[in-house]
């Protein structure tokens, strides 16, 4: 078993049985890479990006196409122009998902107020397409004060549960596991990895932020450096 498979298996074991969301403070690893703008994160030198289950610093995002939640048009994640963010969530989440969406929302607000909304985009990916339909996403946007009219926010919805598993878990390496409700009649939840990816216009990950409370000031500062190199 290679290191990536080992760490992925360890993450699955650690997440099993958790009701809600899973996260840590780990980010990407690696040597200086010509495909990215940001320098190598200051992390354990014995680990590399290829050790992590999800694409991290200097690695390219998977070659997958995911339907846009509103238009249904397929979005090829490797072909997205300019710097952009991904996170992975479900709208019924009551723990970390609202925090992840809120952090990206704050970056979106900054992009609009500072006049660079056309230089960055946001692509949250749901892994609960059975419940996350267009109405659920519009309700999420309204509740979280996301500006879907700004033109740079795009909810993505895999076409069915098997596609969600293939894209989010198999391709992106982001773990999620359905949890049975404690009480009859309650909605089911998911245990899942909490991660935000900052990706450049060539499809390479500039930063992989792990944790339950992403710092939007760090996201904005890192984005600024990537934007500057893109102009």
N, C-alpha and C positions, 0 to 999 in steps of 0.2 A: 504494500500500500504506500503511495507517495504521500508527501507531507500535506498537500492540499486535501487529499482524500481523508487523511488521518484527522486533520483539524476540523474538516466538515463533519466527520462522524462524531468527534468529540462534542461539537456544537449541537448536534442532534440529540445526543444523550443528555447534555446539560439543559436543553430546552424542554425535553419531554416532561409532561406533568405540570408545566407552568401555565396558569390560567391568566392570559393577558399577553404581555409583550416581553421580549428578551433584548437586552442590549449590554454593551460594554464600552470602554473608552478607546478601543483599538482602532487605528487608522491604517493607511497603506504603508508598504515598505518597498525598498529597492535602491538601486544605484541611480546616479544621474542619467536621465533618459532624454534623447533628442525629440521624442514625440510629445513631450509635455513641457509646460512653462514653469510650473512650480517645482521647487527643489525637493529632493527626497525628504520625507518626513523624518523627524528625529525619533527613531524607534529602535527596538532591539535589533542589532546588526545581524543576528543569526537568522532572522526571518526575512522573507522576501514576499513581494506581492503574490507570486505564484503559490505561496503557502496558504493563502486565504481562500475561502470558498467562493467569495464574490470578487468581481473585478476591482482591483485596487490600483494604486499609483503606477502609471506607465503602462497599464494593460488596456486593451481595447474592449469595449462593451460587446456583448454577443450580437451576432448577425440575425436579429429577429425583427419581425414586423408585428405591431400590436394595434388593434383598432382604436381609433379615437372614440371616446365615450359618447360624444354628441353627434358627430358627422358619420361615424362608422368607417371613415377612410383609414386605410392602413398607414401606420407611421413606422418607417424603418429607422430604428434607433441609431444605427451607425451613420445614417445620412442626414441627421439633424444638423442644420447649419448653426454655427456659432456656439458659444458656451451655453450649457444647459444643466439642469439638475434633474435627477431621478430620486424618488423614494418609493417605498413599497408599503401598502397600507390597506385597510378596509374601513368603510364609513361607519360601521357599527362599533368600532373600537372605542373604548372609554378610558384608555390609559395613554400609551405613548403616541399613537397615531395622530391625535389632535396636536400634540407638541411638534411632531415632524412637519405636519402641514402648516402649523402656525409659523415655524421658523422659515419655511420657504415663502409663506405669505409676506413675512416682514422683508425678505429680500425683494419680492415682487413690488411691494409698496415703495421701497427705496428706488427700484429701477424706474418706476413711474414718476415719482416726485423729483428724481435727479435727471430725468430725461434720457435714460438709456434702455427703455423697455424693449426697443427693437433689437438690442444687442444680447439679450439673455432670454431663455425660455425654461419652462417648468413642465415636467412630464411625470407626475405621480402615477404609479401603476398599481391597480387593485389586484389582489389575489382572491377576491370574493365576488366573482361575476354573477353568482346566483342571486345575490341581493343588491349588488352595486350596479343598478341600471341608471339611465340618464336622470331620472327623477331623484335618485339617491345622491348622485353627484351634484346636481343643482342645489339640493338641500344642504349638502356639505359645504359647497361654495358660499351659500348664503349664511350658514351658521359660522363659518370660519372667516367671513369677510374677504374671500378671495375674489379678485376682479377678473371674471372670465371674459369681460369685454375689452380688457387691455390688449388682447391678441397674443399674449405670450404664456398663457396658462392652458395646459392641455391634459385633462384626465385621460388615462389609457385603461382600456378594459379588455382583457383577454377573452376570446370567444369560447367560453365554457370552462368548467372546472379542470378538465384535463389539459387544456391549453394554459390555464393559469399555473398548473403544476409544472408543465414543460418550460414555460417562459421564465417564471419567477424563481422556481426552485432549481430546475435542471440547468437552464441556460445562465441566469444571473447568479445562481448559487445563494439565493436569499431564502433561508429556511422559514417555512410556516407550517403549522399543524393545527387542525381543527380541534377545538375543545368542547366536549359535551357540557351543556349547561348544568349548574348545580341544582336548579329547581325546575320542575316541569313547567313549560310555558315560557321560560326565559330564552332569549336569543343565544345562539351558539357564538363563541368567541374563537380567537386564534392565539396560540403562542407563536411568536415570530421574531426574526432578527430585525432590529431597528438600524437602518443604515441610510445615509444620504450620499449620493454620488454627484460630484462636480465633474462634468465631462466637457472636453474641448470640442471644437468644430470638426475635428478629424476622428472623433469617436474614442479618444483615449481618456482614461480617468485621470484627472488632476489630483483629486482627493477623494478618499472614501472615509466618511465621518461615521463612526460607530458611537452609539450612545443614545440615551433616552432624552437628552436635552441639548440638541445642537445649538451652538452659539451663533446667532445670526450675524453678529459683528465679524466673526471669523469667516463665515460664508461670504459676506459682502467684501471683506478685504481680499480673500483669495480670488474671488470672482473679478475684482478690479484688476489684479495682476494678469489674469488670463485674458480679460477684455482688452487690456492695453497691448498685449502681444498680438491680438487678433486684428487690431485696427491698422 
